Amino acid sequence: MTLTVGGARVHLVDEGTGVPTLFLHGNPDSSEIWAGVIARLSPHHRCLAPDLPAFGHSTAPPDFDCSLEGLARFVDELNVAMGLTEPVNLVVHDFGGIFGLPWAIRHPEKVRRIVVLNTGIFSDYRWHFWARVWRTPVLGELSQLLTSRWMFARELKRGSSKLTRAQIDKTYDLLSPAMKKMILRLYRATDPQSFKGWEDRLLEVTAKVSTLVLWGDRDPYIAPRFADRFGAQQVVHFPDCGHWLQAEAPDRVADHLLEFLG
């Protein structure tokens, strides 16, 4: 299914029936990263997983607003385009959290429950090495231009040693020039200092909205200590998993989601 959202053409996976559950992926992924989890949840929930603008099979307009306000507005417009009239379960990972958590802050009445996987909007976070490269003009463009399948695979394996070659190849095959440009734009628009204030308002939301954190502790990009800073009612650490928890252990993640979401 394809929807038009704020000038973007958004590819959407829409499977199952029941309470709508919105899955937002990160970089360099697509809705495909949730496939194993959705296969388990779709008999019980309506699973909605978009390819974010310029990622996967989606497009984005040249003037797409990459500020936190712009990302929150996109998620809200996406909910309208999907025809949702009831609160949703929000499940976010990586940059999906930087899209989804500001939306939850702006529209807490539209969120039933929140599930967080390896992400954050913390002003004291320091971007990892590659993010700092991508945030640097010219150097970021050069790094994207020189990215090969071998280099891409090596980095993803560093982030999650359990990822299979098939999973990595599927992700690389969707790495388009437009997606590379969007990666640079997103990282350059989200200096950690821009998260000031948002992190405090997020705690106000999670104090009222039931929240679960699932965290792969072998993540080289964001440390396990951040898992305890969302004000979640429950935090589950996966000491044997890395950054892409939902692809490494989809059944275990699904089990936690089924129990938490009800």
Sequence and secondary structure as in RCSB ss.txt:
>XXXX:A:sequence
MTLTVGGARVHLVDEGTGVPTLFLHGNPDSSEIWAGVIARLSPHHRCLAPDLPAFGHSTAPPDFDCSLEGLARFV
DELNVAMGLTEPVNLVVHDFGGIFGLPWAIRHPEKVRRIVVLNTGIFSDYRWHFWARVWRTPVLGELSQLLTSRW
MFARELKRGSSKLTRAQIDKTYDLLSPAMKKMILRLYRATDPQSFKGWEDRLLEVTAKVSTLVLWGDRDPYIAPR
FADRFGAQQVVHFPDCGHWLQAEAPDRVADHLLEFLG
>XXXX:A:secstr
 EEEETTEEEEEEEE  SSEEEEE  TT  GGGGHHHHHHHTTTSEEEEE  TTSTT    TT   SHHHHHHHH
HHHHHHTT  S EEEEEETHHHHHHHHHHHH GGGEEEEEEES    TT    HHHHHHTSTTHHHHHHHH  HH
HHHHHHHHH TT  HHHHHHHHTT  HHHHHHHHHHHHH  GGGGTTHHHHHHHHHTTS EEEEEETT SSS GG
GGGGS  SEEEEETT  S HHHHSHHHHHHHHHHHH 
